């Protein structure tokens, strides 16, 4: 799920960036440092949407660097248990498959895949129904439900299922 929140960060800036463009340099460094990162508490920072406040800088002794407290608004993505996501399958093996929903990697065990789907090994491993009408392989688009998450300091891991109503393959690249 996406949230729009306010976060704070202390930004260090080298003296060469001081001058008329100080604020612009600070904002571009903030975006470069923050966007695309993950904090276990808030989730993945998708984009910085605005700067609320830039505090007074504190000069670091001996280096000349200045630390500015910056309060900024950003969009974060944090998956929750029970959430339905659309994702793209990245790897299929006999244990299940891995799919990516934006920055989050989700593992779907073979126990959480419908019973009528069987693993087919070969040059393009996949899970196929007995009549061959539905196939899950690399680059397939799948709708899944998150049944568990594990949060580390810098990463979020998810376990998903497609063994529920209205879940499964949305778009199969092999069918095109």
HELIX and SHEET records of a PDB file:
HELIX    1   1 UNK A   15  UNK A   17  5                                   3    
HELIX    2   2 UNK A   22  UNK A   34  1                                  13    
HELIX    3   3 UNK A  110  UNK A  112  5                                   3    
HELIX    4   4 UNK A  173  UNK A  175  5                                   3    
SHEET    1   A 4 UNK A   2  UNK A  13  0                                        
SHEET    2   A 4 UNK A  66  UNK A  77 -1                                        
SHEET    3   A 4 UNK A  43  UNK A  54 -1                                        
SHEET    4   A 4 UNK A  38  UNK A  39 -1                                        
SHEET    1   B 3 UNK A   2  UNK A  13  0                                        
SHEET    2   B 3 UNK A  66  UNK A  77 -1                                        
SHEET    3   B 3 UNK A  58  UNK A  59 -1                                        
SHEET    1   C 6 UNK A 168  UNK A 171  0                                        
SHEET    2   C 6 UNK A 141  UNK A 151 -1                                        
SHEET    3   C 6 UNK A  84  UNK A  93 -1                                        
SHEET    4   C 6 UNK A  96  UNK A 101 -1                                        
SHEET    5   C 6 UNK A 104  UNK A 109 -1                                        
SHEET    6   C 6 UNK A 156  UNK A 161  1                                        
SHEET    1   D 3 UNK A 117  UNK A 120  0                                        
SHEET    2   D 3 UNK A 126  UNK A 129 -1                                        
SHEET    3   D 3 UNK A 135  UNK A 136 -1                                        
END                                                                             
